[in-house]
Amino acid sequence: MPLTGLLSLVALLVCWLTLTLLSRCQAILPMDSPNARSLHVHPTPRIGGLGIMAGVAFSDYLAHPGVVLVPPLLALGLCLLSLLDDLRGLSVWLRLLGHGVAAAVALHFLPGVSGWAWWGGWLALVWMTNLYNFMDGADGLAGGMAVLGFAGYGVAAWLGGSESLATLAWCIAAAVAGFLRFNFPPARVFMGDSGSIPLGFLAASLGLGGWSAGIWPLAFPVLVFSPFIADASVTLSRRAWLGVPVWQAHRDHYYQRLVRMGWSHRRLALAAYAVMALAGGSAQVLVMHPEWRTECLLAWACLYLILAVVIDHRWKEFGRAD
């Protein structure tokens, strides 16, 4: 545990130092200019992913010198692909091809995953990789989800006897905590695709890895990241039902609607952190009592349904008032 704490501190400091140095070179940085999906009004550097992945990669190297762990390596590759997209612009099909290949490689190294489970895992990996990117649209939101989500993974992995997985998860959480120093409202740096894409991939790949190793039930990672999964899945499903192009930039996510109705980014972040912490705490209970899986998931599904109905109702009133 002392070594894990030290490695986590290294991940945080490397991320913080990387972003501090990069922030002084804004003239050459990729900028996030406001568009149809944005909630911000001024161009902001989208370099957070570089700091996060630098922290994760360096701490992983110190933890396993001479050994290559597949999920961080694939996440680094996705970071570089996304950085190229930020700088030059890539077609959506080329990006999806990269996501699909990374998902297939990750599953190749997971024992006992075959048949329909393999295809289900592949879809989950690709969806979570993109889902996390969709939810990265408000100051502090995606960073907070990563800190709480991966910290939760670390606790469950440590209790389950997997120190290696716990160390990796906590180092990811610590690196993102270093990024939050720059991203908590008001944000000076955005995560960018180079951060959200690899984090979504890591959330799914570590979740499936823990399940494959028998550390936690499959419902555990779903519940840990359920605040993002619920918002993105419901929003995109509704847009598909209405015939709106799913990949088109928009501001229809529930968190975006709250900001458009007057919530500050800080208020949204703090409220979301509370929901994330409750979901993560429930997931830890689920690991200890897997027989409660159905009841726990149903309770959270009902809670998300209530929140969605309330926000939809307020949104209609807001539209009429506007």
Secondary structure, DSSP 8 states (H G I E B T S, - for coil): -HHHHHHHHHHHHHHHHHHHHHGGGGGGS-EE---TT-S--S-EE--HHHHHHHHHHHHHHHHSTT---HHHHHHHHHHHHHHHHHHH---HHHHHHHHHHHHHHHHHTSTT--THHHHHHHHHHHHHHHHHHHT--STTHHHHHHHHHHHHHHHHHHHTT-HHHHHHHHHHHHHHHHHHHHHSSS-SS---HHHHHHHHHHHHHHHHHHHHTTSS-THHHHHHTHHHHHHHHHHHHHHHHTT--TTS----SHHHHHHHTT--HHHHHHHHHHHHHHHHHHHHHHHH-GGGHHHHHHHHHHHHHHHHHHHHHHHHHHHHH-
